[in-house]
Amino acid sequence: MSLDFSGRVAIVTGAGGGLGREHALALAKRGAKVVVNDLGGARDGSGGSASAAQAVVDEIIAAGGEAIANSASVTDFVAVQAMVQDAMDKWGRVDILINNAGILRDKSFGKMELGDFRLVVEVHLMGSVNCCKAVWPIMVAQNYGRIMMTTSSSGLYGNFGQSNYSAAKLGLVGLMQTLSIEGAKHDIRVNSLAPTAATRMTNGLYPEAMLNAIQASDVVPAMLVLTAQDAPNRTILCAGAGSFEAAHISLTQGLYLGRGEGVDEELLARLQEVKDTMEQKIPENGMAQGHQEIMAAMAAHRE
């Protein structure tokens, strides 16, 4: 696998600091031309300034790379389209999209305002949708594209006080699943990264010693692998503190219980058998569940 990005053009959202900055610097170091996008707002999404993105661009240029700054909000599709057009006007292509922009508005679900729920979903999920939609026809036309969603362990497994963030982050995995299928014939590979890293988003959430152990730069190798020419497709990589794992949405073998009276009681009594992971598998697409269920029913009727 080659991690040479020479000649590639990458857009990295939320790249004014933290993980996005590390992603942008790493891609530029390996030869990519980078659009550094950052609204420059606070952790909760308020405010805005182009200075954060420009500072990263200045770092890249000082190191001999090529980059341009952009301060569009990913929630504004027209502004996102203009950002993509800027990249096309300057470099003629877009090869890589890193959907990294995000905000936090943590609070337990019972105390959370619906406006805060909607805004977090709007930034993380719809912001990524906007960016994907803007680059998709370009990637289809050039028969090449690498898209990385930034998911989270909170989305994959849940986390107290983050119902909005969790819903958005797992939504990104669903988006990845379908785009990876639809884009395959055009060599558009779509993957997700679940990072554990000390950034502005994690300030105050962990002890200082723990934050020192989870540097944002530790996550970069996973990003490079997921966006490389030889990248996988439809993969969820988890990364942090030097460790790397893969997460899967799997389907157990389950049980055929048929129809009729008493099925509900039997399901309740045998629920642990249904949940048994011994023969679980990773479906190739959403039709696999229905196929498994129909095959089980047909087999039972043949007996």
C-alpha positions in Angstrom: 0.0 0.0 0.0 1.3 3.4 -1.0 0.9 6.4 1.3 2.1 8.8 -1.3 -0.5 11.5 -2.0 1.4 13.4 -4.6 -0.9 15.0 -7.1 -4.0 14.4 -5.0 -6.3 17.2 -3.9 -7.9 16.9 -0.4 -10.6 18.8 1.4 -10.4 18.6 5.2 -13.3 20.2 7.2 -12.8 21.4 10.7 -9.1 21.6 10.0 -8.2 24.7 12.0 -7.1 22.7 15.0 -7.1 19.3 16.7 -7.6 16.3 14.5 -8.4 18.2 11.3 -5.2 20.2 11.6 -3.2 17.0 12.0 -5.0 15.4 9.0 -4.3 18.4 6.8 -0.6 18.7 7.8 -0.1 14.9 7.2 -1.7 14.9 3.8 0.3 18.0 2.8 3.5 16.4 4.0 2.8 13.4 1.8 2.2 15.6 -1.3 -1.4 16.4 -1.3 -2.8 19.8 -2.1 -5.2 20.7 0.7 -8.2 22.9 1.2 -8.2 23.7 4.9 -11.7 24.4 5.9 -12.7 25.7 9.3 -15.6 28.0 10.4 -13.4 29.1 13.3 -16.2 29.0 15.8 -16.3 27.9 19.5 -16.7 24.3 20.6 -20.5 24.7 20.6 -20.5 26.1 17.1 -21.0 29.7 18.0 -18.9 32.5 16.4 -16.6 32.2 13.4 -13.2 33.4 12.1 -11.0 32.5 9.1 -7.8 32.9 11.2 -7.7 29.2 12.3 -7.8 27.8 8.8 -5.3 30.4 7.5 -2.8 29.5 10.3 -2.8 25.9 9.2 -2.4 27.0 5.6 0.6 29.1 6.6 2.1 26.1 8.3 1.7 24.0 5.2 3.1 26.6 2.9 6.1 27.2 5.2 6.9 23.5 5.0 6.8 23.6 1.2 3.3 22.4 0.6 0.2 23.8 -1.2 -3.0 24.8 0.6 -5.8 27.3 0.6 -8.0 28.4 3.5 -11.8 28.3 3.6 -14.1 29.3 6.3 -17.4 28.0 5.0 -19.9 26.4 7.4 -20.5 22.8 6.4 -24.2 23.4 7.2 -24.4 25.9 4.2 -24.6 23.8 1.0 -24.1 26.8 -1.2 -21.0 27.8 0.6 -19.7 24.2 0.5 -20.3 24.1 -3.3 -18.3 27.3 -3.6 -15.5 25.8 -1.5 -15.4 22.7 -3.8 -15.4 25.0 -6.9 -12.4 26.9 -5.4 -10.5 23.7 -5.3 -11.5 22.8 -8.8 -10.6 26.3 -10.1 -7.2 26.0 -8.5 -6.2 22.4 -9.0 -8.8 20.9 -11.3 -9.9 17.9 -9.2 -10.9 16.7 -5.8 -9.7 13.3 -4.7 -10.2 13.2 -1.0 -12.8 14.5 1.4 -12.2 14.3 5.2 -15.5 15.0 7.0 -14.2 16.1 10.3 -16.1 19.3 11.3 -18.2 19.0 14.4 -19.5 20.7 17.5 -20.5 19.5 21.0 -23.6 20.5 23.0 -23.6 17.8 25.7 -26.4 17.4 28.1 -28.5 14.5 29.4 -31.4 13.8 27.1 -34.0 14.8 29.6 -32.4 18.3 30.0 -31.4 18.8 26.4 -33.2 21.4 24.2 -34.3 20.1 20.9 -32.6 23.0 19.2 -29.2 21.7 20.5 -30.1 18.2 19.3 -30.9 19.5 15.8 -27.9 21.7 15.5 -25.4 18.9 16.4 -27.1 16.6 13.9 -27.0 19.4 11.3 -23.3 20.0 11.7 -22.0 16.4 12.0 -24.4 14.5 9.8 -25.9 17.0 7.4 -22.6 18.9 7.2 -21.0 15.7 5.9 -23.9 15.1 3.6 -23.5 18.5 2.1 -19.8 18.0 1.5 -20.3 14.5 0.0 -23.0 15.8 -2.3 -20.7 18.6 -3.5 -17.8 16.4 -4.4 -19.7 13.3 -5.5 -20.3 14.3 -9.2 -16.6 15.3 -9.5 -15.4 11.9 -8.1 -17.9 10.0 -10.3 -16.6 11.9 -13.4 -12.9 11.3 -12.6 -13.6 7.6 -11.5 -11.8 8.2 -8.3 -12.6 9.3 -4.8 -11.8 8.7 -1.2 -14.2 9.9 1.5 -13.7 9.5 5.2 -16.4 10.1 7.8 -15.5 10.9 11.4 -17.7 8.7 13.6 -17.2 8.1 17.3 -17.3 5.5 20.0 -20.2 7.5 21.3 -22.1 6.8 18.1 -21.1 3.1 17.9 -21.6 2.3 21.6 -23.3 5.3 23.3 -22.2 7.7 25.9 -24.0 9.5 28.7 -25.0 13.1 27.9 -24.3 12.7 24.2 -27.6 11.6 22.6 -27.4 14.3 19.9 -23.7 13.6 19.1 -24.2 9.8 19.2 -27.2 9.9 16.9 -25.3 12.0 14.4 -22.2 9.9 14.6 -23.9 6.6 14.0 -25.9 8.3 11.2 -22.5 8.9 9.5 -21.9 5.1 9.6 -25.2 4.5 7.8 -24.2 7.1 5.2 -20.9 5.4 4.7 -22.5 2.0 4.3 -24.7 3.1 1.4 -22.2 5.5 -0.3 -19.5 2.8 -0.3 -21.9 0.6 -2.2 -23.1 3.3 -4.6 -19.6 4.6 -5.3 -17.8 1.3 -5.7 -18.2 1.2 -9.5 -16.6 4.6 -9.8 -13.7 3.7 -7.4 -15.1 5.9 -4.7 -14.2 4.3 -1.4 -16.0 5.5 1.7 -14.8 4.7 5.2 -15.1 5.9 8.8 -12.7 6.7 11.6 -13.6 6.6 15.2 -10.8 8.5 16.9 -9.8 8.8 20.6 -7.8 12.0 20.8 -7.2 15.0 23.0 -8.6 18.0 21.2 -10.6 21.1 22.1 -13.7 18.9 22.0 -12.3 16.7 24.9 -11.1 19.5 27.1 -12.5 19.0 30.6 -13.7 15.5 29.9 -10.6 13.5 30.9 -7.7 13.9 33.4 -4.6 15.6 32.2 -2.5 12.4 32.3 -5.0 10.6 30.1 -5.2 13.5 27.6 -1.4 13.3 27.3 -1.7 9.7 26.3 -4.2 10.3 23.5 -2.5 12.8 21.2 -4.4 13.8 18.0 -1.4 12.8 15.9 -1.8 9.2 17.0 -4.9 9.0 14.9 -3.3 10.2 11.6 -2.1 6.8 10.4 -5.6 5.4 10.3 -6.8 8.4 8.3 -3.9 8.0 5.8 -4.8 4.3 5.3 -8.5 5.0 4.9 -7.9 7.7 2.2 -4.9 6.2 0.3 -5.1 4.9 -3.3 -5.1 1.4 -1.9 -7.7 2.2 0.8 -10.3 -0.3 1.9 -14.0 0.3 1.3 -16.7 0.3 3.9 -14.4 0.0 6.9 -14.7 1.5 10.4 -11.3 2.0 11.9 -10.9 3.0 15.6 -7.7 4.6 16.6 -6.1 6.2 19.7 -3.0 6.2 21.8 -1.1 4.0 19.3 -3.8 1.3 19.1 -6.0 0.5 16.1 -9.1 -1.6 16.0 -11.9 -2.3 13.5 -15.6 -2.0 14.4 -18.3 -3.9 12.7 -22.1 -3.9 12.5 -22.8 -7.7 12.5 -25.7 -10.0 12.3 -26.1 -13.1 14.5 -27.2 -16.4 13.1 -30.4 -16.1 15.1 -33.3 -18.6 15.3 -36.2 -19.5 13.1 -39.3 -19.5 15.3 -42.0 -19.4 12.6 -45.4 -17.9 13.0 -48.4 -18.4 15.2 -49.4 -18.5 18.8 -46.6 -18.6 21.3 -43.8 -17.2 19.1 -43.6 -14.1 21.3 -43.2 -16.2 24.5 -40.6 -18.5 22.9 -38.7 -15.4 21.6 -38.6 -14.0 25.1 -37.5 -17.4 26.6 -34.8 -17.9 23.9 -33.6 -14.3 23.5 -30.0 -15.2 24.6 -29.8 -17.7 21.8 -30.9 -15.1 19.3 -28.2 -12.8 20.6 -25.5 -15.4 20.6 -22.5 -14.0 18.6 -20.7 -17.3 17.9 -21.7 -17.5 14.3 -22.3 -13.8 13.6 -21.3 -12.3 10.2 -20.9 -9.0 8.6 -23.5 -8.5 5.9 -22.5 -7.2 2.6 -25.5 -4.9 2.4 -28.9 -4.3 4.0 -30.6 -7.0 2.0 -28.6 -9.7 3.7 -30.8 -9.7 6.8 -33.9 -10.3 4.7 -32.1 -13.0 2.7 -31.0 -14.8 5.8 -34.6 -14.7 7.2 -36.2 -15.9 4.0 -33.7 -18.8 3.6 -34.3 -19.9 7.2 -38.1 -19.9 6.6 -37.7 -21.9 3.3 -35.4 -24.4 5.0 -37.9 -24.9 7.8 -40.7 -25.5 5.4 -38.7 -28.1 3.5 -38.2 -30.1 6.7 
